[in-house]
Amino acid sequence: MATTMRSLWFDSHPLDIPAPAVPLPGSHYDVVVAGGGLTGLTTAVLLARAGKKVAVLEARSVGAVATGNTTAKVSLLQGTTLSGIAEHQSTEVLQAYVTANRDGQAWLAQYLDERDVGYQRRSAWTYATTAEGAAALEKEAAACHTAELPVTWQDTTELPYPVSGALSLDEQIQVHPLEVLGALAGELHERGGVIYEGVRLLDAKSGSPLSVHTTGGSLRTEQLVLATGVPVLDRGGYFARLTGHRSYALAFRMPAETGSAHAAPQGMYLSADAPGRSLRTAPVDGEEYLLVGGNGHMVGRANSPRGAVLDLEAWTRRHFPGAARTHSWSAQDYRAADHVPYIGALPRGGGNIYLATAFNKWGMTNGVAAALALSSEILGGQMAWADTLTRRSVTLNGVLSGVMDNLDIGARMGTDWASAELNALPDYPPSEGHGVVGRSGGKPVGESTVDGVTRRVSAVCPHLGGVLRWNDAECSWDCPLHASRFAADGTLLEGPAVSDLPVND
């Protein structure tokens, strides 16, 4: 049987979202929000507070994509993010980014206090174990200083292995993300908002009102917010400006008697070196778990995602003897070439379609910040930092990075199509948990065996024609071009695609 990947969060706090009493087809809302994660629900709550009639469309279930699979660090110290921004953008943009994240963090902390949702204050750490990593830390420290973020250089940590340096920032936050989403969904319901789960946005026709087409029928809205990870409407070509990244997380029970040298660290840690390592604890149902994340890669471009998971587990066992794995999961994030999110009106959206994307693994702060900015703009206001981020210039480094990414995509498409057309599918079905792409009927077809069932689906991504690759950790078909993902039976999971894979009988 294939191993199921499911986060600790979903197992410990499943959500029960009430079904709307109002049928979707033909309904009319002030604002429709596509995406039931942190960004979408926070935006919806803020607008409902202002008296707007709001509906949320969630293609799967609330939190199913990024928010329910995050490590849930609500931190302003974000690995080496600030030095990455400083390399591509002005000091004004860097400072606006930090201000946005500070506002997002502060709003979320206040909200959790008001709704009596628990969270923990922890120190955040970025650390290095090599000389190269220490040099990256020095750049990050300089960027933090420029952004007026009061980090402290440290020579030692509580980690059970030596470091070449570390930065720390006190009074940051860690949360249980499903408890956060549950509180937001509850308030939205209290204020008359509705959440349609299992309904995917397909298209929106310009006009006033907008005509929104979904898998559950059509509805009308005055304004539409895209909080779907990557915008599912292709206007503006954001799929070509972003790169999709997948990373992994494991939860461990620690032995009752653990020496101080191998105890779970109480801070929130992230490495500056590659491969990435993320650590935090999580108090759940009276137990404390150690969460370890890392081994990220671009979607569809790892030889064996399952190998990445096993490597992460082996690394943890080496450094934390006796740790027993209880859960494994993964998440997908999008990054812009200049490391800065896109937040605001969608180009060619007629002024009433908005987007938020490219949080670069820091959606717990960026997502709330985006919600603050979008709700303010919809209600006729403007946040100064949002204006700065929106007006930011296109830099040469960013252009070159984007050009290289798209050249790689073009070369990859040609190579993958040639390989698929040259190799016929084997005569025998793949073994359990495996998948293969080959030629059948003159087209690339993917064949896999999951839970004893062998299936054949088109191996061509319906978004822009990339040849899919098998993800042996999650038993999914992943597109190496723009990061759409599909289940073994062809069901769309996430990404810029909006349709399932055709079944190939």
Order of alpha helices (4+ residues) and beta strands (2+ residues): alpha-beta-alpha-beta-beta-alpha-alpha-beta-alpha-beta-beta-alpha-beta-beta-beta-beta-alpha-beta-beta-beta-beta-alpha-beta-beta-beta-alpha-alpha-alpha-beta-beta-beta-beta-beta-beta-beta
